[in-house]
Amino acid sequence: MSPQRGKQSEILAQVGFYTGLGFIIPGAAVVGYALGSLVDGWVHTTHIFSLIIGLLGAAGGLVEILRILTRAEKRADGDNQDLGPKP
């Protein structure tokens, strides 16, 4: 594989990784809302649990994105240490 082809593949992998992050918060909010809707039906309330659990899901999604980005940053910092001059 040519060096340029390898670099393009790496860039596309990063684009896919960061694009996937955009689905975490909405997905978590939708799942939270659906679970809250089930609780609302079980307890016979009007959308209060749907809203609360949906917001908690969105907050959980945000926390997960921060965790993923922190791990990616640590991994990138570890890779970049090998690029400097040897002591």
C-alpha positions as CSV (number, residue, x, y, z in Angstrom):
1,M,0.0,0.0,0.0
2,S,1.4,3.4,-0.9
3,P,2.0,6.0,1.8
4,Q,-0.6,8.3,0.4
5,R,-3.2,5.6,0.3
6,G,-2.4,4.7,4.0
7,K,-2.8,8.3,5.0
8,Q,-6.1,8.6,3.2
9,S,-7.3,5.5,4.9
10,E,-6.3,6.9,8.3
11,I,-8.0,10.2,7.6
12,L,-11.2,8.4,6.6
13,A,-11.1,6.3,9.8
14,Q,-10.8,9.5,11.9
15,V,-13.7,11.1,10.0
16,G,-15.8,8.1,10.7
17,F,-14.8,8.0,14.3
18,Y,-15.7,11.7,14.9
19,T,-18.8,11.5,12.8
20,G,-20.1,8.7,15.0
21,L,-19.7,10.9,18.1
22,G,-22.5,13.1,16.8
23,F,-25.0,10.2,17.2
24,I,-24.2,9.5,20.9
25,I,-26.2,12.4,22.6
26,P,-29.3,12.1,20.4
27,G,-29.3,8.3,20.7
28,A,-29.0,8.5,24.4
29,A,-31.7,11.1,24.7
30,V,-34.1,9.0,22.5
31,V,-33.4,5.8,24.5
32,G,-33.9,7.8,27.8
33,Y,-37.2,9.3,26.5
34,A,-38.4,5.8,25.4
35,L,-37.6,4.3,28.8
36,G,-39.2,7.3,30.5
37,S,-42.3,6.8,28.4
38,L,-42.5,3.2,29.6
39,V,-42.3,4.3,33.2
40,D,-44.9,7.0,32.5
41,G,-47.3,4.3,31.2
42,W,-46.6,2.1,34.1
43,V,-47.1,4.8,36.8
44,H,-49.9,6.6,34.8
45,T,-48.2,10.0,34.7
46,T,-48.0,12.6,31.9
47,H,-44.5,12.7,30.3
48,I,-42.7,13.8,33.4
49,F,-40.5,10.7,33.6
50,S,-40.0,10.8,29.8
51,L,-38.6,14.3,30.0
52,I,-36.5,13.7,33.1
53,I,-35.0,10.4,31.9
54,G,-34.5,11.8,28.4
55,L,-32.5,14.7,29.8
56,L,-30.5,12.3,32.0
57,G,-29.8,10.2,28.9
58,A,-28.6,13.3,27.0
59,A,-26.3,14.2,30.0
60,G,-25.0,10.6,30.0
61,G,-24.3,10.9,26.3
62,L,-22.3,14.0,26.9
63,V,-20.3,12.4,29.6
64,E,-19.6,9.4,27.3
65,I,-18.4,11.7,24.5
66,L,-16.0,13.5,27.0
67,R,-14.7,10.1,28.1
68,I,-14.1,8.9,24.5
69,L,-12.4,12.2,23.5
70,T,-10.2,12.1,26.6
71,R,-9.1,8.5,25.8
72,A,-8.4,9.5,22.1
73,E,-6.4,12.5,23.3
74,K,-4.3,10.4,25.6
75,R,-3.7,7.8,22.9
76,A,-2.7,10.6,20.5
77,D,-0.3,12.1,23.1
78,G,1.3,8.7,23.6
79,D,1.8,8.3,19.8
80,N,3.3,11.7,19.5
81,Q,5.9,11.1,22.1
82,D,7.7,8.7,19.8
83,L,8.1,11.4,17.1
84,G,10.6,13.6,19.1
85,P,14.4,13.3,19.3
86,K,15.8,10.5,21.4
87,P,17.5,11.7,24.6
